[in-house]
Amino acid sequence: MDILPKYGLLQYRNAARIYKKPVTESLQLFKEESKFLKVSIFVSYKQEELEELDSAINFLKGFGVLIYTDYIFNMPKDEANNTLSPTEHLRQETENKIKGNKKFVFLATENAIQSKQCKWEIRYASTQKPLDQIAILPVREDYTDYGGAEYLQKYPYIQKNAITPDTYDIKFPNGDVMELGAWLAS
């Protein structure tokens, strides 16, 4: 699996902006975007990695898609009238959003591949979506492969194009390759 270097992903964080925004403000702006004529994507990520999430969202936004993450969940304001605990509500909302979004992208950082929540999300997505609607966005500090994450090899993943380094592809487990923009639009 070709791993994207973390510094390469982080370059997208403020690339499309005239001035830098704090991570929380940047992520809030994504919630307010128009949904008109956009393919929707659920992005799974490790909760503590907001800078990586913001960078990945900015990277994917370049392809004209609508991003959904649980970071922008609206938890119920009136807990007294809610029969679900916050954890159960989050799990149910996550299930609904994974089902409701057309694509699923797993932001596979070293910490995320060890996260029980992320593992659950990708397993759940694989029961709700065809394999060709799921992709791994592998990110590491260096170019080495992940150890102990063999389960990721059964999913398509996002990689830099070998011929045109400024473009990205989806590489499927069977070896087929598709341009990332075409995959996101399909």
C-alpha positions in Angstrom: 0.0 0.0 0.0 1.4 3.4 -0.9 1.3 5.6 2.2 0.8 9.4 1.9 3.2 11.3 4.2 1.5 13.3 6.9 3.3 16.5 5.9 1.9 16.0 2.4 -1.7 15.8 3.7 -1.2 18.7 6.1 -0.3 21.0 3.2 -4.0 21.0 2.2 -5.1 22.3 5.6 -5.0 26.0 4.6 -4.1 25.7 1.0 -7.4 27.1 -0.4 -7.5 30.0 2.1 -6.2 33.5 2.0 -5.6 33.4 5.8 -5.3 30.6 8.3 -8.3 29.6 10.5 -8.3 27.6 13.7 -9.1 23.9 13.1 -12.5 24.1 15.0 -13.6 27.2 12.9 -12.5 25.5 9.7 -14.4 22.3 10.5 -17.6 24.3 11.4 -17.5 26.0 8.0 -17.9 22.6 6.3 -21.2 22.0 8.1 -22.6 25.1 6.5 -21.9 24.1 2.9 -24.5 23.6 0.2 -25.4 20.0 -0.5 -26.7 20.7 -4.1 -25.4 18.2 -6.7 -22.6 16.8 -4.6 -21.6 13.3 -3.9 -21.7 12.8 -0.1 -18.8 11.1 1.8 -18.6 9.9 5.4 -15.0 10.4 6.7 -13.9 8.1 9.5 -11.0 9.4 11.6 -9.5 9.2 15.1 -11.2 11.7 17.4 -8.1 13.5 18.6 -6.7 14.1 15.1 -8.6 17.2 14.1 -5.7 18.8 12.2 -5.4 15.6 10.0 -9.2 15.6 9.6 -9.3 19.3 8.5 -6.4 18.6 6.1 -8.2 15.5 4.6 -11.5 17.4 4.2 -9.7 20.3 2.4 -7.9 17.7 0.2 -11.2 15.9 -0.7 -13.1 19.3 -1.1 -10.9 19.9 -4.1 -13.0 17.3 -5.9 -16.3 19.0 -5.2 -17.8 16.6 -2.7 -19.8 17.0 0.4 -18.1 15.7 3.5 -19.7 14.3 6.6 -17.9 13.5 9.9 -19.1 12.9 13.4 -17.2 16.0 14.5 -20.1 18.1 13.3 -22.9 16.0 14.9 -25.5 18.0 16.6 -26.1 16.1 19.9 -29.6 16.5 21.3 -29.9 19.6 23.4 -32.6 18.1 25.7 -31.0 15.0 27.2 -34.0 14.6 29.6 -36.4 13.8 26.7 -33.9 11.6 24.8 -34.2 7.9 25.5 -30.7 7.2 24.2 -27.5 7.8 26.1 -25.0 10.2 24.3 -22.9 7.1 23.3 -25.9 5.2 22.0 -27.1 8.3 20.1 -23.7 8.8 18.6 -23.5 5.2 17.5 -27.0 5.3 16.0 -26.3 8.6 14.2 -23.0 7.2 12.9 -24.8 4.1 11.5 -27.4 6.4 9.8 -24.8 8.7 8.3 -22.6 5.8 7.1 -25.7 4.4 5.4 -26.9 7.8 4.1 -23.7 8.9 2.5 -22.7 7.5 -0.8 -19.0 6.9 -0.1 -16.9 6.0 2.9 -13.3 7.2 3.4 -11.2 6.0 6.3 -8.5 8.5 7.3 -6.0 5.8 8.2 -3.4 7.4 10.4 -1.3 5.2 12.7 -3.6 6.0 15.7 -6.8 5.6 13.7 -6.0 2.0 12.6 -5.6 1.1 16.3 -8.9 2.8 17.3 -11.8 0.5 18.2 -14.3 3.1 17.0 -12.6 3.5 13.6 -12.3 -0.3 13.2 -16.0 -0.6 14.0 -16.9 2.2 11.5 -15.0 0.5 8.6 -16.5 -2.9 9.4 -19.9 -1.4 9.6 -19.4 0.5 6.3 -18.4 -2.8 4.6 -21.7 -4.3 5.6 -23.7 -1.3 4.2 -21.8 -0.4 1.0 -20.2 -2.2 -1.9 -16.4 -2.5 -1.6 -16.0 -0.1 -4.5 -17.7 2.7 -2.5 -15.1 2.5 0.4 -11.6 3.8 0.3 -8.7 4.1 2.7 -6.7 7.4 2.8 -3.4 6.1 4.3 -1.3 8.7 6.1 1.9 8.2 8.1 4.8 10.3 9.4 7.0 8.4 7.1 6.6 6.2 4.0 6.7 2.8 5.8 3.8 0.4 5.8 1.4 -0.2 8.6 2.2 -3.1 10.9 -0.7 -5.2 12.2 -3.3 -3.7 9.9 -3.6 -6.4 7.3 -7.4 -5.9 7.2 -6.9 -2.6 5.4 -5.5 -4.5 2.4 -8.9 -5.7 1.4 -10.1 -2.2 0.7 -9.4 0.2 -2.1 -7.0 3.0 -1.2 -6.1 6.5 -2.3 -2.6 6.9 -3.7 -0.5 9.5 -5.6 -0.5 8.9 -9.3 2.9 7.4 -10.3 3.1 9.3 -13.6 1.5 12.6 -12.7 2.4 13.3 -9.0 -0.1 16.1 -8.6 -3.0 13.8 -9.2 -4.4 10.9 -7.1 -5.9 7.6 -7.8 -7.9 4.8 -6.1 -6.1 1.5 -6.2 -8.4 -1.5 -5.8 -7.3 -4.8 -4.2 -7.4 -6.5 -7.6 -4.8 -4.1 -9.0 -7.3 -1.9 -11.0 -6.7 1.9 -10.7 -9.2 4.7 -11.2 -8.6 8.5 -11.0 -9.8 9.8 -7.6 -12.0 12.5 -9.1 -13.8 9.9 -11.3 -14.3 7.6 -8.3 -15.6 10.4 -6.1 -18.1 11.4 -8.9 -19.3 7.9 -9.5 
